[in-house]
Amino acid sequence: MPANFRKLLAQLSESFWILPAALTLLGIVGAVGIVSLDRSGNVPQWLLKNAWVYNGGGTGARTLLGAVAASTIGVAGTVFSITIAALSLAAGQMGPRLLRNFTRDRGVQITLGTFLGTFSYALMVLRSVRTHDEGAFTPHLSLTVSILLAFVCVGTLIYFVGHMAGRINVNTVVELVSDDVRSAMQRLTTDERGPMPPGDGFWADAVAVSDPRHGYLQELDAEGLAHWAASQHIAIRLLVRPGDYVFPGTPIALAKPPHAGAVAAIRKATALGDSRFSSDDLAYPLRQLVEVAVRALSSGINDPNTVMSVLDRLASSLCELAPAFLPSGVHLRNGITALVVPSIDYDGLVDAMFHMIRQNASGHVVVLMRMLEVLAAVASVEHEPQRTSALQRHADLVLADASRDISTRLDLADIHRRHAEFERIKGNDNV
């Protein structure tokens, strides 16, 4: 699938307006259809005489529809205001990059769409109502549906208030971003170790492919590019991975041997954008989670409990990663390297998780202790020496920071005990 088409689909799936617009259109189409059914005379008389069906005249119908339309559009404005207030709160306390988690919230979209759809429905039915002076026509079935939709709106409003109260809770936000991390790991990791990329010597006579575009690499059609490279009997090594920023005029790839169509093929297989978001970027949801922790460590918020909650989720992700392998980025065709895409390794993954938190946790004894505890928990399930050495490096960095910044002897002793416990668990694992 071309990268630009994949980018368009991703943008549509993340857009806030798609679902409300669809429900609004559904309200218009539904009104036209039900009014046509009323006009046709095919509605059974026993249904029209039912006590639950509206049986008033044209004047009452206009009053009723006017009330439904006015109230729903008014509440829709209130819903929009509450959403904006929640977005402002989230941006201030948890970071502006988390706004995407609110704008793609289906609950908010359905609520707004329900009110707008009901408003549109009421307006379309209202235009068909006629009094005796105008040639009496009262769409009884359509009026009944409008009453039902009004009660649906009441229920939706109750749901929305409770939903937004939960969504602005920091623990809920942390759990939602953690779900994104787990989803990305399940999607991007493999059960078997991937092929190793060729050494730097393999690319000694390769030529650089420059790109005049600029922006974040959001979508990459790796399979399509690898297929093209194999068909042309060349090998391509991308110098950027999804989530990286592409600077105009800089090399974006290496091609071996040189090929005149490489520039066009790479442009077709890549889509750039102005924001760092890519479904193939494992570091992106991690950085969102880390940003929540870093903001919680600021002097204006000072919420170590949130930081520890983030550390728990990060460690949980690493524990789930223990039996899996990160992608190597090598795409083979008939056993021959066709494409190499830079990929994050375990060291880089752990660095993205813990470096910024540790660097901002200077003097926060409880956070440093919790970091050592979660590192020990990960070490207890990790069996690869390369991965445990990455965990060891971060445990040693925590101990070094604590020795430099913490002057209270008993607090420092607690950190030393937890570091010793990490060493014990890591040692038992290596036996």
Buried (B, 14 or more C-beta within 10 A) or exposed (E): EBBBEBBEEBBEEEBBEBBBBEBBBBBBEBBBEBBEBBEEEEBEEEEBEEEEBBBEEBEBBBEBBEEBBEBBBEBBEEBBEBBEEBBEEBBEBBBEBBBBBBBBBEBBBBBBBBBBBBBBBBBBBBEBBBBEEEEEBBBBBBBBBBBEBBEBBEEBBEBBEEBBEEBBEBEEBBEBBBEBBBEBBEEBBEEEEBBEBBEEEBBEEBBEBEBEBEBBBBBBBBEBBBBBBBEBEBBBBBBBBBBBEBEEEBBBBBBBEEBEEBBEBBBBBBBBBEEBBBBBBBBBBBBBBBBBBBBBBEEEBEBBEBBBBBBBBBBBBBBBBEEBBBBBBBBEBEEEBBBBBBBBBBBBBBBBBBEBBBEBBBBBBBBBBBBBBBBBBBBBBBEEEEBBEBBBBBBEBBBEBBEEBBEEEEBBEBBBEBBEBBBEBBEEBEE
